[in-house]
Amino acid sequence: MIEYLRKFERVVVATLILMLALVILLSVVELGWVLVKDIRKPPIFILEIHELLELFGLFLLVLIGIELLETMKKYYNEGRVDLDVIISVSLIAIGRKIITMDPKEYDPLTLIGVAAIIFALIAGYWVIKRTSHSVPRFSHTNQDGGQ
């Protein structure tokens, strides 16, 4: 029974990988389209601030997709996910939000909350990196205690 569930899980993860790859491809096409459209508008090859912010946001969105794809591939191949990769993706996502947001549109408490999230993610990343050399990693496919 467990073996069937593992096969089912692999099929689901493989399907998610394919769908995520398609989303990344479409995101790259969208990024290229927006870039070409923006640089062709007069004045040619001059981008305004809002256009730059939109392009940076799309670029970081593609980067987030690539990191998620790497995470999914690792899970498919090794049956585990590294927590530091998840925190890295979270930091990229919050960085994208900061780059594209207008602080004037948010109340100060919301901005303090975003800052607290950033500090918590950085602290978590630091703890994981600091302890990762001494803590063995286990996966659900490793039944014999990691040996």
N, C-alpha and C positions, 0 to 999 in steps of 0.2 A: 504494500500500500504506500509506504513512504517513497519507494522508488518511483511510483507513478506520479506522486505529488512533486518530486524533484524534476521529473521530465516535464510535467505541466508548467512548473515554475520557469524552467529554461525556455519553453516555448513562449510564455508570456513575456519574459524579459527580452528574448530575441525580437518579438513583435514590437515591443516598446523601443528597442534600439533602432529598428527600421523606421518607425514612425518619427522618432526624434531626429534621425538623420535627414528625413524628408523635411521636417520643420526647419532644421539648420540650413539646408539647401535653399529653401524658400526665403529664409531670413537673409541669406547672403544675396540672393537675387533682389530682394526688396532694398537692401542697403545699397547695392550697385545702382538700382533704378533711382533711388532718392539722390544719390551722389551725382549721377549724370544729369538728372533733372535740375538740381540746384546749381551746378556749375555752368549749365547752358543758359540760365536766366541772366539777362543783363543786370549788372555788368558781369560779363563772362569771366569765369574762374575766380570770382570774388564771392565769398560766403559771408552771410550775416551771422550774428551771434546765435539767433534762434535756429538757424540752419546747422551751424556747427554743433550745437547742443543736441539737436535731433540726430545728427550723424553719429556723434559720440555715444548717445543712448542706444542706437541700433547696433553699433559696433560692440558695445559691452553686452548687449543682448545675445549676439552671435557667440561671443566669448563664453557667456554663461551656458549656452546650449552645448558648446564644445566640451566644457568641463563636465556637464551632466552626462554627455555621451561617454566620456572617459570613465565616469563613475559607473555607468550602466555596463560598459564593457568589462570593467574589473569585476563587477558583481556576477556577470555571466560567466567569466572565465575562472574566477577564484571563489565565488560564493561569499564574498565579503565586500564591505564598503569601508574605506578609510574615513574616519571622522574628520580628519584635517582637511580632506578634499571638500566635504560638505560645508565646513566652516569657510573655506576659501570661496566657494560658490556663493555663500551667503554674504560674505564681505564684498564680492564683486557686485552682487545684486543691490546691496545697500549703497555701494559707491555709485552705481548707475542712477539710483534714485536721487542721491545727493547732487550729482552732476546735472540732472535734468529738472530738478525741482526749483521753484522760485520761493525763497524763504519768506518773502512778503505775504505769500498766500497761506501760510501756516501760523498757528498761534505758537507762542514761545514754549508752551508745555509739550507740544508735539515735537518741536525741534530738540528739546531736552530728552524726550523719549528716544528719538533717533540716535542721539549721541550716546545714550545709555546702552542701546542695542549694539552700537559699534564697539564700545568699550567691553561689553560682555563677550562679543565675538572674538575680539583681539585677546582678551584674557583667556578664553577657552582655547584658542589656537596656541597661545604661548604654553599653557599647561600641557596640552597634547604633545606639542613638539618637545617640551622639556622631559616628559615622562615616556615618550614613545620608544626610547632606546632601552629602557629597563623593563617595559611591560610587554610580554609576549602577546601576539595577536592570534585570535582564534576565529574560526569561521564555522558556519553550520555544517559544512561538508567535512570538517576535520573532526572525526569522532574519537580519535585516540589521544586527545590532549595536546595536539600540536606537534607531535613527534613524527 
